[in-house]
Amino acid sequence: MCTNRPFQKEKRIKVVKTEVCGWGVEATDSINKGDFIIEYVGEVISDAECKERLSYLKYDQFGPDQVKCQCGASNYQGYLGVKRKKSKVEELRNWDTKGRRTPNIRHRR
């Protein structure tokens, strides 16, 4: 039996077409600082690995020596980089799930 289950139970988001920036996500519930938004399903790689792959893949910087690869992202997290203002509203945290570290995205503001 497959034990994979989505983490998202409380906060809901939906994909929307914006007037200016293309596609993005919008909260359908109020989201407070530190609230879980969605599990991150891509890779977290080093700067060195990013530089090696940079010529052919899409990446966003999370922090010092932490880069997220959005190639093959299978949930809404791929839309989280689309914002009108250039403010960081997401942060990467590791969440221990049955002894396994799982990256997830939380609200920063």
C-alpha positions in Angstrom: 0.0 0.0 0.0 1.3 3.5 -0.9 1.9 5.6 2.2 2.5 8.9 0.4 0.0 11.4 1.6 -0.2 15.2 1.1 1.0 17.4 4.0 -1.4 20.2 3.2 -4.4 19.8 5.5 -5.2 23.3 6.8 -4.1 26.1 4.6 -5.5 26.1 1.1 -4.0 27.8 -2.0 -5.2 27.9 -5.6 -3.4 28.7 -8.9 -4.5 32.0 -10.4 -3.7 34.0 -13.6 -2.5 37.5 -12.6 -2.9 40.6 -14.6 0.8 41.5 -14.7 3.0 38.5 -13.7 1.4 35.4 -15.4 0.5 32.5 -13.2 0.9 32.4 -9.4 -0.9 31.1 -6.3 -3.4 32.8 -4.0 -4.3 31.9 -0.5 -8.0 31.0 0.1 -7.4 31.0 3.9 -5.6 33.5 6.1 -1.9 32.6 6.4 0.1 33.7 9.4 3.9 34.0 9.8 5.4 30.5 10.2 2.3 28.7 8.9 3.0 25.6 6.7 2.0 26.3 3.1 3.1 23.3 1.0 5.7 20.6 0.9 8.6 21.3 -1.3 8.9 18.4 -3.8 12.0 19.5 -5.9 15.7 19.2 -5.1 17.7 21.4 -2.7 21.2 21.6 -4.2 24.5 23.5 -3.5 25.6 26.5 -5.4 28.3 24.4 -7.1 25.7 22.0 -8.4 23.5 24.9 -9.5 26.3 26.5 -11.5 26.9 23.2 -13.2 23.2 22.8 -14.2 22.4 26.5 -14.7 22.6 26.5 -18.5 19.7 24.2 -19.0 17.4 24.2 -15.8 15.3 26.8 -13.8 16.3 27.6 -10.2 15.4 30.0 -7.4 17.7 31.0 -4.5 16.4 30.1 -1.0 19.3 31.2 1.1 23.1 30.9 1.3 24.1 27.8 -0.6 20.5 26.6 -0.9 18.9 26.6 -4.3 15.5 25.1 -5.3 15.1 23.3 -8.7 11.6 23.7 -10.1 12.1 21.2 -12.9 9.5 18.5 -12.6 7.7 20.1 -9.6 4.4 18.2 -9.2 2.5 20.5 -6.9 1.6 24.2 -6.6 5.0 25.1 -5.1 6.3 25.8 -8.6 4.0 28.8 -8.8 5.2 30.4 -5.5 8.0 32.3 -7.2 5.5 34.5 -9.1 4.9 37.7 -7.2 4.2 41.4 -8.0 6.5 42.7 -5.4 10.1 41.5 -5.1 9.7 40.5 -1.4 10.5 37.1 0.0 7.3 35.6 1.2 8.5 32.0 1.4 11.2 30.2 3.4 12.5 26.7 3.2 12.4 24.6 6.4 13.1 21.0 7.0 10.4 19.0 8.7 11.1 15.6 10.2 8.6 13.0 9.0 9.1 9.5 10.3 12.8 10.0 10.5 13.1 11.6 7.1 13.9 15.3 6.6 11.3 16.8 4.2 11.7 20.3 2.9 8.5 22.4 3.0 7.6 26.0 2.3 6.3 28.3 5.1 5.0 31.9 5.1 7.7 34.4 6.1 5.8 37.6 6.9 
